[in-house]
Amino acid sequence: MKTLNLDTLTAAFADIETITDPVQVAKLSQDYHTFSPVLVPKLAGKVGDIVVRPANEAEVIRVAATCAKYRVPVTVRGAGTGNYGQCVPLHGGVILDMTKMHEILWVKPAVARVEAGVKLAALDKKAREIGWEMRMAPSTYRTATIGGFIAGGSGGIGSIQYGLLGDRGNILGLRVVTLEEEPQIIELRGDDVQKVNHAWGINGIITQLELPLAPAYPWAEVIVTFDDFMTAAKFGYALGNADGMIKKLISVFASPIPRYFHPLQQYITEGTHPALLMVAEPNLESLPGLVQRYGGQITYQKPAQDTGKGTHLAEFTWNHTTLHARTVDTSITYLQSMFPPDSSLQLVEHMYRHFGAEVMMHLEFFRVGGAVIPGALQLVRYTTEERLNEIIRYHEAQGVTIANPHTYIIEDGGRKVIDPEQLKFKEMVDPYGLMNPGKSKVLEFNIHK
Ligand SMILES: Cc1cc2nc3c(=O)[nH]c(=O)nc-3n(C[C@H](O)[C@H](O)[C@H](O)COP(=O)(O)OP(=O)(O)OC[C@H]3O[C@@H](n4cnc5c(N)ncnc54)[C@H](O)[C@@H]3O)c2cc1C
């Protein structure tokens, strides 16, 4: 990297909004890697030099050209809710905050096009006006941006119906700006969108996205409790496979996790194991039959007309579960796992019994390759990094896939290896290796050239 001169940069950005106040810059250099006691010390003190907030694509192009010219690292940022330090700049430079680019360009039946900084909840609201909604959203849908979700997330509420973001068809188009002295604008469609999906901001600056929408259902929210965890898990799996029932969320928690859900205490008797559900309202009539078969009890039901009022169950699920637990006990951390499809849920039961109170089971059911599988974001009572790694290795040895949230290296997390197509694309869109440098093992760290 050439010597960074802030004055040169700010002069080059001229009328583009910038932030240089060190406190603000430090704040905007953070994300939610704080859920990991392993990442916190590794990322301590890593901050950008300046935050730049483009209002449109023309400004993004100017920032990209300037950063390429002066070989300045660029960390693109949405809302900064990522969990792996994806938004933390390892080598300073520009934090490119995309939140001012929040225009919903158009919404048609079944498809929408947005700027990257649009919040998921904003698109959902707009789409609902014409009877459609987002296919899936993370539990951070109120704050997270769509660009950040595609570049950093994987799936969430809705994935039980539509699979994960990486599944063919869940992203229709992406427009990226390259990090070159003369930046290009590239529109990716079809399978090419995978070159940027979950690439952690190393493969071009996403300025626009085109996403498929789902028919909007009236969603009822339900809590069902069970005396036995494995029965609750089997109920979740059965509901996941009940193809006639449209659902958006099936989350199952082993006691004592519900203790961390303060607003839900009155609906979850101490010692019971709840399933938190979002089910299409017309299917509610079919739910009690299945609940009875598994000996559960419906303790809470919120009709769709009350959506938006009071507590929203989705905000206790996915990684919000970890958030609630950590609000009470900061020594708790988490894992991200995918169990193999198996109707007997044997491996889930094995892990549940093997680790007991040390690894509390939190299941999220979703579809992978057409099959319902139990994913898990287990809560771990953290002691040491060695013990955490031992727990991870034990899971992997038994056939559980772990997307390790305690690393900021893409290949050591969920990806394991970077897709060669992504690497080829990287060479083209970021020839100087300036985008989020240091986050991939295979990429030559060549910002000195
Ligand atoms: C409590 C909690 C719950 C969560 N639940 C879920 C969940 O259910 N499912 C899930 O998948 N994730 C979840 N996450 C992780 C995260 O919230 C989501 O992935 C979210 O969609 C990220 O959006 P963001 O705008 O905050 O992205 P950021 O954190 O700002 O960015 C994420 C990554 O994308 C890159 N990026 C951002 N914008 C662009 C752009 N325009 N162009 C190129 N690269 C870009 C960044 O460089 C970074 O690498 C959760 C996190 C927390 C803290």
The ligand as a Tripos MOL2 file, in Angstrom:
@<TRIPOS>MOLECULE
LIG
   53    58     1     0     0
SMALL
NO_CHARGES

@<TRIPOS>ATOM
      1 C1        -28.2240  -11.1580   16.6060 C.3       1 LIG1
      2 C2        -27.7900  -11.5930   15.2380 C.ar      1 LIG1
      3 C3        -28.5930  -12.4590   14.5190 C.ar      1 LIG1
      4 C4        -28.2150  -12.8870   13.2230 C.ar      1 LIG1
      5 N1        -29.0100  -13.7760   12.5460 N.ar      1 LIG1
      6 C5        -28.6430  -14.1690   11.3000 C.ar      1 LIG1
      7 C6        -29.4670  -15.0520   10.5420 C.ar      1 LIG1
      8 O1        -30.5540  -15.4320   10.9540 O.2       1 LIG1
      9 N2        -29.0350  -15.4290    9.3170 N.ar      1 LIG1
     10 C7        -27.8660  -14.9680    8.7780 C.ar      1 LIG1
     11 O2        -27.5280  -15.3300    7.6400 O.2       1 LIG1
     12 N3        -27.0890  -14.0900    9.4580 N.ar      1 LIG1
     13 C8        -27.4560  -13.6900   10.6880 C.ar      1 LIG1
     14 N4        -26.6680  -12.7950   11.3650 N.ar      1 LIG1
     15 C9        -25.5140  -12.1980   10.7020 C.3       1 LIG1
     16 C10       -25.8850  -10.8550    9.9980 C.3       1 LIG1
     17 O3        -26.7830  -10.1260   10.7860 O.3       1 LIG1
     18 C11       -26.5640  -11.0500    8.6570 C.3       1 LIG1
     19 O4        -25.8200  -11.8710    7.8250 O.3       1 LIG1
     20 C12       -26.8630   -9.7070    7.9820 C.3       1 LIG1
     21 O5        -27.6370   -9.9540    6.8510 O.3       1 LIG1
     22 C13       -25.6440   -8.9270    7.5780 C.3       1 LIG1
     23 O6        -26.0910   -7.6920    7.0210 O.3       1 LIG1
     24 P1        -25.3190   -6.3330    7.3350 P.3       1 LIG1
     25 O7        -25.9270   -5.2610    6.5150 O.co2     1 LIG1
     26 O8        -25.2450   -6.0890    8.7780 O.co2     1 LIG1
     27 O9        -23.8890   -6.7370    6.7550 O.3       1 LIG1
     28 P2        -22.4720   -6.3200    7.2940 P.3       1 LIG1
     29 O10       -22.2220   -6.9750    8.6030 O.co2     1 LIG1
     30 O11       -22.3210   -4.8670    7.2340 O.co2     1 LIG1
     31 O12       -21.5540   -6.9890    6.1810 O.3       1 LIG1
     32 C14       -21.4270   -8.3850    6.0610 C.3       1 LIG1
     33 C15       -20.3760   -8.6920    5.0010 C.3       1 LIG1
     34 O13       -20.8540   -8.2610    3.7390 O.3       1 LIG1
     35 C16       -19.9580   -7.3310    3.1400 C.3       1 LIG1
     36 N5        -20.7840   -6.3110    2.4660 N.ar      1 LIG1
     37 C17       -21.7450   -5.5500    3.0180 C.ar      1 LIG1
     38 N6        -22.3200   -4.7770    2.0760 N.ar      1 LIG1
     39 C18       -21.7000   -5.0690    0.9180 C.ar      1 LIG1
     40 C19       -21.8260   -4.5700   -0.4120 C.ar      1 LIG1
     41 N7        -22.7240   -3.6270   -0.7290 N.pl3     1 LIG1
     42 N8        -20.9880   -5.0630   -1.3540 N.ar      1 LIG1
     43 C20       -20.0680   -5.9950   -1.0660 C.ar      1 LIG1
     44 N9        -19.9160   -6.5060    0.1800 N.ar      1 LIG1
     45 C21       -20.7130   -6.0420    1.1590 C.ar      1 LIG1
     46 C22       -19.1140   -6.7770    4.2610 C.3       1 LIG1
     47 O14       -17.8270   -6.3940    3.8050 O.3       1 LIG1
     48 C23       -19.0400   -7.9850    5.1970 C.3       1 LIG1
     49 O15       -17.9950   -8.8270    4.7720 O.3       1 LIG1
     50 C24       -27.0200  -12.3900   12.6640 C.ar      1 LIG1
     51 C25       -26.2270  -11.5040   13.3960 C.ar      1 LIG1
     52 C26       -26.5980  -11.1020   14.6630 C.ar      1 LIG1
     53 C27       -25.7430  -10.1320   15.4080 C.3       1 LIG1
@<TRIPOS>BOND
     1     1     2 1
     2     2     3 ar
     3     2    52 ar
     4     3     4 ar
     5     4     5 ar
     6     4    50 ar
     7     5     6 ar
     8     6     7 ar
     9     6    13 1
    10     7     8 2
    11     7     9 ar
    12     9    10 ar
    13    10    11 2
    14    10    12 ar
    15    12    13 ar
    16    13    14 ar
    17    14    15 1
    18    14    50 ar
    19    15    16 1
    20    16    17 1
    21    16    18 1
    22    18    19 1
    23    18    20 1
    24    20    21 1
    25    20    22 1
    26    22    23 1
    27    23    24 1
    28    24    25 2
    29    24    26 1
    30    24    27 1
    31    27    28 1
    32    28    29 2
    33    28    30 1
    34    28    31 1
    35    31    32 1
    36    32    33 1
    37    33    34 1
    38    33    48 1
    39    34    35 1
    40    35    36 1
    41    35    46 1
    42    36    37 ar
    43    36    45 ar
    44    37    38 ar
    45    38    39 ar
    46    39    40 ar
    47    39    45 ar
    48    40    41 1
    49    40    42 ar
    50    42    43 ar
    51    43    44 ar
    52    44    45 ar
    53    46    47 1
    54    46    48 1
    55    48    49 1
    56    50    51 ar
    57    51    52 ar
    58    52    53 1
@<TRIPOS>SUBSTRUCTURE
     1 LIG1         1 GROUP 0 **** ****
